[in-house]
Amino acid sequence: MYKSFRDMPIWQEAMNIAEVVFKITDNIPKKEDYGFTSQIRRAALSISANIAEGFARGSLTETQSHLEYGKRVKYLASKTVKELDRRLKKLHQDLNKVVTSLKGIK
């Protein structure tokens, strides 16, 4: 069993593909920035995000996946992503505690 969506080969491949799509679409004419380029980048990125979202607490792990992408394509500083990831992991643990607690109330 995987401890994180990041351990899953399918997530890794989806993220690699999103990174390649980002790079190959960099040379598309600027007039397509809000059309074709944006659409294909969002579609490619949503593959890994959906895998991450399905792995655990939905939007939390989806956010982690998007942050990883931002780091890979040099939109975000590694240090910033690392700190946010640490905070998101803590939030994930806290959410699990709340869910467990609420299930015990029934």
N, C-alpha and C positions, 0 to 999 in steps of 0.2 A: 504494500500500500504506500502511496506517496504521502509525504509529510507536507508538501507544498505543491501548488500547481506548477511552480518553476521546475520541479523534478520530472514532470511529465514530458516525455519525448514529443508528443503531439503539440504541446504548448510551445516548446522550444522551436520546433519546426515552423509553427505558425508565426512566432515572433521573428524568426530569421527571414521568413517570406515578407513580412511587413517591412522589415528593414531594407530588403532588396527593392521592394516596390517603391519605398521612399527614395532610394538612390536613383533608380532608373527613371522615375518621373521628374527628377530635378531638371531635365533638359526639355521638358514639354513646354511649348510656348506659354508665356505669361498670361495670355488671354484666356487660357484654360484653367488658371489657378482656382477659380471658383466653380468650375464645371468638372471636366474630366479628371484633372489632377486631384482635386479635393475628394471626389467620389471614390476613385480607386484607392486612394490612401486610407480613407475611412473604412472602406469595405475590407481591405487587407488587415487593418488594425483590429477590426471587430472580431476577426476569427480568434485571435489569441485572447482578446478580452472576454469573449463568450465562453471560452474554455475555462478561463480563470473564474469567471462569474459562476459557472456551474460547479466548480470545485468546492466552494465554501460559501462565505457570507456575501454573495452577490456583489453589490457595488463596491464593497471594500476591496475584494481581491481584483475586481475589474480595475479599480483605481491603481492598485499596485502594478498591474500589467501595463497600463497606460504610462505610468511613471517610468517603468523599465524601458519602454519604447522611446519616451522623451529623452532618456539618458543615452540610449544607443544612437539616436540620430542627432545628438549634440544640441538638443533644445534646452536640456536641463543639466545642471551641474551634478556630478556624481555624489558629492557631499550632501547636497540638498535632498536628493532622492534617497540616499542611505538613511538620513535622519527621518524623513517622512515614512519610509518603510518601517523603521523601528517603531514609530508611533502607531502606524497602522497595525502592526503585529500585536502591540499592546492592546489596542482597541479591539482587535479580533478576539483576543483572550477574554477581555472584559465582556464583550457581547456574548461569548459562549457561556460565561458565568451567569449573566442575566437570563439567558434562554433556559439554562439548566434550573435556575432558581424558579423561574416562572412555571416550568413544567412540574416542579414539585408542589406548587400551590394547588393544582387541580384536585 
